[in-house]
Amino acid sequence: MYEAGQRVALETTTDPHTRLRPGDEGTVRSCNPSLGQLRVSWDSGSSLSMLLDEGDSVVPLS
């Protein structure tokens, strides 16, 4: 699925309190498929994890 060090861009998030916006970029720190959790270090300084099973989504950057 996703690997540590992979670059991603935010597509959507269900967190109403984040300042992240679609298109923001970050680096994957870890992925836990069994929990549907993707830990990302966002370039903006945020460390918000993506909850992939709850509506958050990112797209890989090439």
DSSP file (Angstrom, degrees, kcal/mol; ACC not computed):
  #  RESIDUE AA STRUCTURE BP1 BP2  ACC     N-H-->O    O-->H-N    N-H-->O    O-->H-N    TCO  KAPPA ALPHA  PHI   PSI    X-CA   Y-CA   Z-CA
    1    1 A M              0   0    0      0, 0.0     2,-0.3     0, 0.0    30,-0.0   0.000 360.0 360.0 360.0 -88.3    0.0    0.0    0.0
    2    2 A Y        -     0   0    0      4,-0.0     2,-0.3    58,-0.0    29,-0.1  -0.919 360.0-153.5-120.8 149.4    2.2    2.9    1.2
    3    3 A E    >   -     0   0    0     -2,-0.3     3,-2.1    27,-0.1    25,-0.3  -0.909  31.2 -92.4-122.5 149.7    5.8    2.8    2.3
    4    4 A A  T 3  S+     0   0    0     -2,-0.3    25,-0.2     1,-0.3     3,-0.1  -0.327 113.8  27.4 -56.4 136.7    7.8    5.0    4.7
    5    5 A G  T 3  S+     0   0    0     23,-3.0    -1,-0.3     1,-0.3     2,-0.2   0.220  87.9 133.5  93.0 -13.4    9.5    7.8    2.8
    6    6 A Q    <   -     0   0    0     -3,-2.1    22,-3.0    22,-0.1     2,-0.4  -0.470  54.9-127.4 -71.5 139.5    6.9    7.9    0.1
    7    7 A R  E     +A   27   0A   0     54,-0.3    54,-2.5    20,-0.2     2,-0.3  -0.714  33.5 175.3 -89.2 138.1    5.6   11.3   -0.9
    8    8 A V  E     -AB  26  60A   0     18,-2.5    18,-2.4    -2,-0.4     2,-0.4  -0.918  22.8-141.0-137.4 161.7    1.8   11.9   -0.9
    9    9 A A  E     -AB  25  59A   0     50,-2.4    50,-2.6    -2,-0.3    16,-0.2  -0.979  30.7-109.5-123.6 140.7   -0.6   14.7   -1.4
   10   10 A L  E     + B   0  58A   0     14,-3.1    13,-2.9    -2,-0.4    48,-0.3  -0.473  34.4 172.6 -68.3 132.1   -3.8   15.2    0.6
   11   11 A E  E     -     0   0A   0     46,-2.8     2,-0.3     1,-0.4    47,-0.2   0.795  66.4 -17.8-101.5 -55.9   -7.0   14.5   -1.3
   12   12 A T  E     - B   0  57A   0     45,-1.8    45,-2.8     9,-0.1    -1,-0.4  -0.989  54.4-168.2-148.6 155.6   -9.6   14.7    1.5
   13   13 A T        -     0   0    0     -2,-0.3    43,-0.1    43,-0.2    42,-0.1  -0.992  19.6-150.3-142.5 148.9   -9.8   14.6    5.2
   14   14 A T        +     0   0    0     -2,-0.3    -1,-0.0    37,-0.1    42,-0.0   0.429  66.7 110.7 -94.5  -1.0  -12.7   14.3    7.6
   15   15 A D    >   -     0   0    0      1,-0.2     3,-0.8     2,-0.1    -2,-0.1  -0.656  49.7-167.7 -78.3 111.4  -10.9   16.2   10.4
   16   16 A P  T 3  S+     0   0    0      0, 0.0    -1,-0.2     0, 0.0    -2,-0.0   0.620  81.9  55.7 -75.7 -10.6  -12.8   19.6   10.7
   17   17 A H  T 3  S+     0   0    0      2,-0.0     2,-0.1     0, 0.0    -2,-0.1   0.498  82.5 103.5-101.4  -5.3  -10.1   21.1   12.8
   18   18 A T    <   -     0   0    0     -3,-0.8    -5,-0.0     1,-0.1     0, 0.0  -0.434  60.5-148.2 -79.3 152.4   -7.0   20.6   10.6
   19   19 A R        +     0   0    0     -2,-0.1    -1,-0.1     2,-0.1     2,-0.1   0.441  64.9 115.7 -92.9  -2.6   -5.4   23.4    8.6
   20   20 A L        -     0   0    0      4,-0.0    -7,-0.1     3,-0.0    -2,-0.1  -0.388  48.3-165.9 -66.1 145.4   -4.4   20.9    5.9
   21   21 A R    >   -     0   0    0     -2,-0.1     3,-2.5    -9,-0.1   -11,-0.3  -0.928  34.7 -76.7-131.0 154.7   -6.1   21.4    2.6
   22   22 A P  T 3  S+     0   0    0      0, 0.0   -11,-0.2     0, 0.0     3,-0.1  -0.239 119.5  31.5 -51.0 134.7   -6.4   19.3   -0.6
   23   23 A G  T 3  S+     0   0    0    -13,-2.9   -12,-0.1     1,-0.4   -11,-0.0   0.140  82.5 136.3  99.4 -18.2   -3.1   19.3   -2.4
   24   24 A D    <   -     0   0    0     -3,-2.5   -14,-3.1   -15,-0.1    -1,-0.4  -0.366  46.0-140.0 -61.1 142.9   -0.9   19.7    0.7
   25   25 A E  E     +A    9   0A   0    -16,-0.2    18,-2.7    -3,-0.1    19,-0.4  -0.753  28.8 154.8-111.9 153.6    2.1   17.4    0.5
   26   26 A G  E     -AC   8  42A   0    -18,-2.4   -18,-2.5    -2,-0.3     2,-0.4  -0.944  37.7-101.7-160.4 179.9    3.9   15.2    3.0
   27   27 A T  E     -AC   7  41A   0     14,-2.4    14,-2.9    -2,-0.3   -20,-0.2  -0.955  35.2-117.5-118.2 130.6    6.1   12.2    3.6
   28   28 A V  E     - C   0  40A   0    -22,-3.0   -23,-3.0    -2,-0.4    12,-0.3  -0.468  26.7-178.7 -66.2 129.5    4.7    8.9    4.9
   29   29 A R  E     -     0   0A   0     10,-3.5     2,-0.3     1,-0.4    11,-0.2   0.798  66.8 -22.1 -94.5 -40.7    6.2    7.9    8.2
   30   30 A S  E     - C   0  39A   0      9,-1.4     9,-2.5   -27,-0.1    -1,-0.4  -0.980  53.2-142.9-164.8 160.9    4.4    4.6    8.6
   31   31 A C  E     - C   0  38A   0     -2,-0.3     7,-0.2     7,-0.2   -27,-0.1  -0.999   6.5-172.0-134.0 131.6    1.4    2.6    7.4
   32   32 A N  E >>> - C   0  37A   0      5,-3.0     5,-1.9    -2,-0.4     4,-1.2  -0.824   4.2-177.9-122.3  90.2   -0.7    0.3    9.4
   33   33 A P  T 345S+     0   0    0      0, 0.0    -1,-0.1     0, 0.0     3,-0.1   0.822  80.1  60.9 -59.3 -32.8   -3.2   -1.4    7.0
   34   34 A S  T 345S+     0   0    0      1,-0.2    -2,-0.0     2,-0.1     0, 0.0   0.817 115.9  33.5 -67.1 -27.4   -4.9   -3.4    9.8
   35   35 A L  T <45S-     0   0    0     -3,-1.1    18,-0.3     2,-0.2    -1,-0.2   0.513 106.3-125.7 -99.1  -8.3   -5.9   -0.1   11.4
   36   36 A G  T  <5 +     0   0    0     -4,-1.2    16,-2.3     1,-0.2    17,-0.7   0.823  63.1 143.2  66.6  31.1   -6.3    1.8    8.1
   37   37 A Q  E   < -CD  32  51A   0     -5,-1.9    -5,-3.0    14,-0.2     2,-0.5  -0.890  34.2-172.1-113.8 133.7   -3.9    4.4    9.5
   38   38 A L  E     -CD  31  50A   0     12,-2.7    12,-3.3    -2,-0.4     2,-0.5  -0.974  13.7-150.5-123.4 114.7   -1.3    6.3    7.6
   39   39 A R  E     -C   30   0A   0     -9,-2.5   -10,-3.5    -2,-0.5    -9,-1.4  -0.761  22.4-177.7 -88.5 126.0    1.1    8.5    9.6
   40   40 A V  E     -C   28   0A   0     -2,-0.5     2,-0.8     8,-0.4   -12,-0.2  -0.972  29.0-146.5-129.0 136.8    2.3   11.4    7.6
   41   41 A S  E     -C   27   0A   0    -14,-2.9   -14,-2.4    -2,-0.4     6,-0.2  -0.903  31.5-148.4 -96.1 106.0    4.8   14.3    8.3
   42   42 A W  E >   -C   26   0A   0      4,-2.4     3,-2.2    -2,-0.8   -16,-0.3  -0.490  17.1-125.2 -78.9 144.6    3.2   17.1    6.3
   43   43 A D  T 3  S+     0   0    0    -18,-2.7   -17,-0.1     1,-0.3    -1,-0.1   0.747 109.9  65.0 -59.8 -24.2    5.4   19.8    4.8
   44   44 A S  T 3  S-     0   0    0    -19,-0.4    -1,-0.3     2,-0.1     3,-0.1   0.574 123.8-102.0 -75.4  -9.2    3.4   22.4    6.7
   45   45 A G  S <  S+     0   0    0     -3,-2.2    -2,-0.1     1,-0.4     2,-0.1   0.239  81.5 130.3 104.5 -12.2    4.7   20.9   10.0
   46   46 A S        -     0   0    0      1,-0.1    -4,-2.4    -5,-0.1    -1,-0.4  -0.396  42.5-163.9 -71.5 151.2    1.5   19.0   10.8
   47   47 A S        +     0   0    0     -6,-0.2    -7,-0.2    -3,-0.1    -1,-0.1  -0.018  31.0 155.6-122.6  28.1    1.8   15.4   11.8
   48   48 A L        -     0   0    0     -9,-0.1    -8,-0.4     1,-0.1     2,-0.2  -0.349  37.3-135.7 -59.4 127.5   -1.9   14.5   11.3
   49   49 A S        -     0   0    0    -10,-0.2     2,-0.5    -2,-0.1   -10,-0.2  -0.609  14.5-125.3 -82.5 146.0   -2.4   10.8   10.6
   50   50 A M  E     -D   38   0A   0    -12,-3.3   -12,-2.7    -2,-0.2     2,-1.0  -0.804   9.8-152.1 -93.5 130.7   -4.8    9.8    7.9
   51   51 A L  E > > -D   37   0A   0     -2,-0.5     3,-1.8   -14,-0.2     5,-1.7  -0.805  15.3-176.5-101.8  90.1   -7.6    7.4    8.8
   52   52 A L  G > 5S+     0   0    0    -16,-2.3     3,-0.8    -2,-1.0    -1,-0.2   0.775  78.8  53.4 -64.1 -29.8   -8.1    5.7    5.5
   53   53 A D  G 3 5S+     0   0    0    -17,-0.7    -1,-0.3   -18,-0.3   -16,-0.1   0.527 107.0  54.7 -82.3  -4.8  -11.0    3.6    6.6
   54   54 A E  G < 5S-     0   0    0     -3,-1.8    -1,-0.2   -18,-0.3    -2,-0.2   0.180 129.7 -80.2-116.4  16.6  -12.9    6.7    7.9
   55   55 A G  T < 5S+     0   0    0     -3,-0.8     2,-0.2     1,-0.4    -3,-0.2   0.303  86.7 127.9 109.3 -10.6  -12.9    8.8    4.7
   56   56 A D      < -     0   0    0     -5,-1.7    -1,-0.4   -43,-0.1     2,-0.3  -0.537  34.7-178.6 -75.8 146.8   -9.4   10.4    4.7
   57   57 A S  E     -B   12   0A   0    -45,-2.8   -46,-2.8    -2,-0.2   -45,-1.8  -0.998  15.6-177.4-149.8 146.8   -7.5    9.9    1.4
   58   58 A V  E     -B   10   0A   0     -2,-0.3   -48,-0.2   -48,-0.3   -50,-0.0  -0.901  17.9-138.2-131.7 161.4   -4.1   10.8   -0.1
   59   59 A V  E     -B    9   0A   0    -50,-2.6   -50,-2.4    -2,-0.3     2,-0.1  -0.976  25.8-113.4-122.5 139.8   -2.6   10.2   -3.5
   60   60 A P  E     -B    8   0A   0      0, 0.0     2,-0.4     0, 0.0   -52,-0.3  -0.407  26.4-137.5 -67.7 144.3    1.0    9.1   -4.2
   61   61 A L              0   0    0    -54,-2.5   -54,-0.3     1,-0.1   -36,-0.0  -0.807 360.0 360.0 -99.5 145.0    3.3   11.6   -5.8
   62   62 A S              0   0    0     -2,-0.4    -1,-0.1   -54,-0.0   -54,-0.0   0.467 360.0 360.0 -92.2 360.0    5.6   10.4   -8.6
